[in-house]
Amino acid sequence: MIIFRDVSKIYHIGDTEVRALDHANMHIRKGEFVSIIGPSGSGKSTLMNIVGCLDQASEGTYLLDGQAIEDYSNRELAKIRNRKIGFIFQDFNLLPKLTAYENVELPLIYQRMGKKGRQERVEEALNRVGLWDRRKHRPTELSGGQQQRVAIARALATHPSLFLADEPTGNLDQKTGRELMDIFHELHESGNTIVLITHDAHIAAEASRSIKILDGHVTDVNDASEITEVV
């Protein structure tokens, strides 16, 4: 599903060249649960932005489902982000004035899906994360764990082929984080592809395979349980 071939992301700060990614090579197969782990400043966010089609590489090739991302127009990339990728962020990124139901429904409105179809998708997604009874609550009326569940439901509702989670447990307590990881395991067992970005070795070890990133350099670690020994 995802192939990086010598991907670099270069920023210029004055006369200084900064390589946030430096000739990165990696692959992620359809249906895999992969964690990407590295400390702050290692290039994780840059990697996530490129995988999620929020940014493009300066050098190298990124293939998504066999097609080079640079071959897509901006409009096509927007459609990919809306239909193919389910984003889950550390800060939830929920709209505060909308209810849980409306937050989950919003990307379906962007897809111009009919009202009946939206209702079915939203109900299905909120039931899957156990929050249908909270559908009329706004984010401020929900706990952090519940807000993250709504964010997962929002991603689920579009039926994406790839879930991209950026530090999803970062703002949660240990118990709530554990419950959230259980949801990711359920999604994986249902055949979904999951890429989870984290700085936490214990969270990274939950995945089937890990990719280590440090100073823009990417290294595959075949067994995610080994990540505690190399980070």
N, C-alpha and C positions, 0 to 999 in steps of 0.2 A: 504493500500500500504506500509506504513512505521510503524513498531512497534519497540520500544525500551523497553527492559525488564531489569531493573537494570543495565544499561550500565554505566561503569566507564572507564575513561581514566586516567592512572596514569603515571606521569613522575617522575624520580628520579634525583634530583640535589644534588650531593654529598650524604650526609646521609639523606637528606630531601625528603619526599614523597609529591608530589603535585598532587592533584586530579583535573584535568581540567574539568572532568565530574564525578559526584558523585552519583551513583545509579540512573541514569536518566531513567524515564519512560515517554513515550509519544506515541501517535498514530496519523497518518495522513491518512485520507481516500482518495481513488482515486477521483479526481475531486475537491478536496478542494483547497482553497486559504488560506494558513496559513502563518502568520508572526512569526518569532522567534526574540525576542527583549531582549537586555541586554546591559549593559555598556561595555566599553573596558575592556578586561581581565576577562569577565564573563564566558567564555567557548564557545562563539558563533562560533568561527572559528573551534574549535575542533569538535563541534557538526556538523558543515557543512562538515568538512572533512570526518567524519564517515558516515553521510547520503549520501554523494557523492561517497563513496567507494574509497576515496583517502587515508584513514587511517582505522585501525581496532581498536575496543575497547579492553581494557585490561581485562575487566570483563563484564559479562552480554551477552545478545543476541540482535542482530539487524536483524530483518526480513524484507526483501524487497520482496514484492509480494509473501509473504508466505514462503520464503526460507531464511534460516540463511546465512548471508554473509560469515561466516567462512567456509561454505561448498563449496565455489567457489574457483577455482584455480586463480592464478594471471592473467592468460590469459583470463579467463572468466570474471574477474573483469574489465579488460581493455575493453572487449567487452561491458559490462554493461555501463561503463562510456561513451563510444562512441555512443552507440545506444539507451540507455534507459534514460540517464540523459542529459539535456541541461544546461550547466553551463553559468552563466552570472556574470561577476566579476566587481568590482568597477573600476578597472584600465583597463577594456576592454579586455586586453590580445590579441590584434590584432598584427599580424606580420607586421612590418613597411614597408617591401619591397614588400608586396603583395597588390594588389588592393582590394577594398571591395568585388568584385566578387570572387577573389581568396581566400580571408579569409573565406568567407562563404562556398566555395567549398571544402576547405581542409579536414574537417572531413569526407566528402563523399568519398574523395579519399582514406582515411584510411579504409573506409568501402568497398573499391574496387568496388564501384558502377560504371557502365558504363557511358561514356561521355554524352549520351543523357539524361539519368536519372539525372545526376548531373546538367545539364543545366536547366532542368525543375524544380528541387528542388530549385536551387539558384534563378532563376527568381521568383518563387512563394514566397520565403522567403523575398527577397529584395522588391518586390512589396507590401508585407504585412506590411512592416515597412516604406513604402514610399520612398525608396532609390534606385529604379532601375536606375534612371537617373544619380546616382552617382557611378554606379558600377565600373567605370574605375579609380576612385579616390583612392589614397593611404591614410592611416590614417592621415598623417600630413596635408592632403588637406581637411580634414573633421573637423567639430566642435566636441566638446566633446559629445554633444547629438547625433550627427550623428554617431560617433564612437560606442556609446552604442547601437544605433539601428542596426548597422552592427553586433555587438556582439549578439544581440537578434536574428537577421536573421540567424547567424551561428548556434545558438542553435535550431532555428525552422527547419532548413534544414534537420536535422537528424530525424525529427518526433519523438521526445522523449516522453515518458510517464510522465516524471517529469522535471519541470523547477526548477533549484536551483539557486537563485539569491542572491549574497553576496554584500550587501550595494550598490545596482545598481544605486542609485541616489546620492551617496556620493560625486562624483566629478562634479555634475551638478548644474546649477542654478535652482532656484525655478520653473520657467516657464518650462524649459526643463524636470525637474524632474516630473512635473505634466503630461506632454505629455507622458513620459515614463510609469508612473503609469496607464495612460489610455490604453496603449498597454497591460499591464499585465491584466487589467480588461477584455479586449477583448479576450485575450488568455483564461482566466478563463471561460468566458461566452461560449467559444467554447468547453469547456469540459476538458481543460488541468489542471493538478495538478501543483500548484505553491507553493514553499516554499521560502519565502523572509526573508532574515536575515538582521536586521537593529538595530541601536541604537536609531533611531528616532521614538518617540512615535506617531507622526502624520502619518508617513509612515506605521508603524505597524498597525494603526487603519484602514488603507485601506483594510486590509485582512478581511476575514469572521471570522477568529478565530486566536487567538494569543497564543503563548507559551512563557512564561517568563523564562529567565535563569539568575541566579545570583550566583556567586561563585561555578559554576558547578552544582547547583541544578536547576531542571526543574519543572515549575509549569504551568499547563494548565489554560488559561483564556478563558472561553467559548465565550465571546463576545469581539471582538477585540476593540470595542469602549471603553471598560472599561480599556484598557491598559494605558490610560493617567492618570488614578487614582492610578495605582499600581506601576508605574515606576518613 
